[in-house]
Every structure is written in structure tokens, then in C-alpha cells.
Amino acid sequence: MLNHINCNIDKVSVHRIGNKTNDEELVLSGEPLDTSDGRLKELLIKFFLQPFAAPEFYSFTFSNNDITLNPMYRFASEMFEHAGQFHTNSQYIAKQLYELSTHPQIKAGDLFVVYFTDILMDDIAVDAIGIFKSENKQSFLKVDAGTDVFSIQYEDGINIDKLDKGCLIINTDKEEGYKVCIVDKANKAAEAQYWKDQFLLLRVCEDAYHHTKQFMNIAKNFIAKQVVEDFEVTKAEQIDLLNRSVDYFKKKDTFDKKEFEDEVFQDKAVIKSFRNFDNEYRDDNNLEIEDTFDISQQAVKKQAKIFKSVLKLDKNFHIYIHGDPRLIEQGVDEEGRKFYKIFYKEEQ
């Protein structure tokens, strides 16, 4: 968990990154920005750090596992150790990104490199380096009031509520490649992979957040796909399995795989099917997850959103199932129409 309420911006450098393939230029600024204005600092902190409240952590890596060969690791280390080299290293970072901006669909944008102090990570104050790229401009209106005549103007600028790409490098765990978290609003597009995989060269940290997120994904995919192939289950029973999975993670502090299987799936045949699915999923996705680990409630809160507990009937009804599936029965009437019978004690 990151808290930026009392953090401060120490330095900010900004450069213009074009698309090299499209013959767009790299424009480097000669010196850092003037951020002495208090209100400006507040807006910049909101723009840069708001998306990182409960992030998933990564660390720098390299093809031969020698992190000292990762350019971004070297630049960050230099800035943490030698404050006077901040702007020079921000220029190196801009040059590195420009050299990798070769896909024709990569947008030009403004690159901000920022030095933060007193960010709280698990209640400990740490320094951090932020690297942010703003690619999309939005139009905004400005109304000027004269004595008796109003005028209106328009400009294109950056929406501080929408960070396109971001990276926050926390000054901790240097020997393991630092703690790094990222934002990439276009990360599903092929051209966007350069940010994480080519520019930053990151790997996921094997921590509680990662284990919780990945195992909840496995459980969700098993219930959504494999259960219906291996067993005769109703949609209501599927939703019940999803609800029990989420409830397990919400109520427990520590995950135990056998305990999870017994409490959620209960039936021996379903457990056997799940274990086969789990092993195949891990092999296909190159995942290593411990059978016991501390549960990250930040990950649970985020992943719970993909566990849908809604039974959709044509376009007429949505039934939200949160409790005992035995209180809902499915059937077909004499005319062949499908129906659900719902039992309850009180109407609220």
C-alpha cells in the first residue's frame, strides 16, 4: 500500500518523445522545471501518484538475470545515489525511450521524470523516481470575464485524471531490482508492450499480491470454463462456487490450498478436476505459486470485481445471488418455458 498524502516533489524534468520510425524528433529540455508553485505541486502529485494507491509490484530484470545491465536500473541507481545527476539521467531515460519508440502506432508524448520524497510504503517513508508519459491531449475551455464582456478560449492540454503510462521506482530492495509499479492504459495493444517489456524490462515480484491475484484467476477460470465441461452444473451453482471462492479469500489471512479446495469445492471429483486444471494452467502460463501464502486484501478487492454473481435471464431479469443456492430452483413448465423459483423469508 502506498500513501502520498505527505510526499513532496523534489525535482521534475520533462522531455518531448517523438516516434523515431515516423521521423518525429526527440526534444530534450536543458534544465528541470520550476515547481515552486504550491498549487502546481498538488496537481502534479495527483496526476502522477493517484493511480498507484494499491499497486502490484515488479522489479527490474535482464535477459541473463544480471540487473546491473538493465539501463533503467542503472539510471535509477545513479539518481538515488547522486542527486546532482538527476536531470542528466532524465535525458538518458528519454533517449532510451526514444530509441525504443519504433512501432508506427506508438504516439508521441511528453515524458516526465520526477524525484519524490516521503512516500509512505507500509508506513515507512521512502524516496521514489517516477517516469510518466502523457500521450493524449484533451481540449478544455477557459472563460475570461471582463468588466461587462465575457470571452471564451480553448486549448489542448493534459487531463490530470488520466495518466497514460507511468512507472514508480521505490528506493528499496535495490539488490533484487528495486520495487517497481506501473500504469499502462494501452497495455493490451501490441505496440504498447514496449513500455513494460522493452523499456523497463520488468518481472513480477513473487509476493502476497501476486500469489493472491494469480490463484484467484485460476479459480475463476476453472469455475467459468472447466466445471461446466466436466460436470452438470446450473448457472446458479456456478455462481455459488464463485461466491465461495471470493468469501474464502475475504475471510482468511493465510491461504492454504487444501483448505481452499475442501471449503470451496467440497466434492472429491471436483477437487480432482481442479487440481488437473491448476497444474495445466500453471504450466501454460509459466506460473510458480506456493500452496500456502499470506493473502493480500488489496489483490482480493481488485480481483473480486471479475467474480460475477449475476444470473442474467434474456434481457428481462438480472438475479444477484449472494447466499444459499438451495433457495433457488430451476425448472421448465408445461409449455417449455424455463423458470427459476426463489424462496425467501422477508421482502426488503
Protein Blocks (a to p, Z undefined) as FASTA:
>chain_A
ZZfklgccfbdcddddddfklopacdddfbdcdfkbmklmmmmmmmmmmmmmmccddddd
dfkopaklpmklmmmmmmmmmmmlmmmmmmmmmmmmmmmmmbfklccddddddddehiae
ehiacddddddddfbdcddddddddfklccddddddddfkbcfbdcddddehklnopaad
dddfklmbmklmmmmmmmnopaddddfklmmmmmmmmmmmmmmmmmmmmpccdfklmmmm
mmmmmmmmmmpmbdcfklmmmmmnopaklmmmmmmmmmmmmmmnopacdfbdcddfklmm
mmmmmmccbdcehjlbccddfbdfklpccdddfkopacdddddfbdZZ
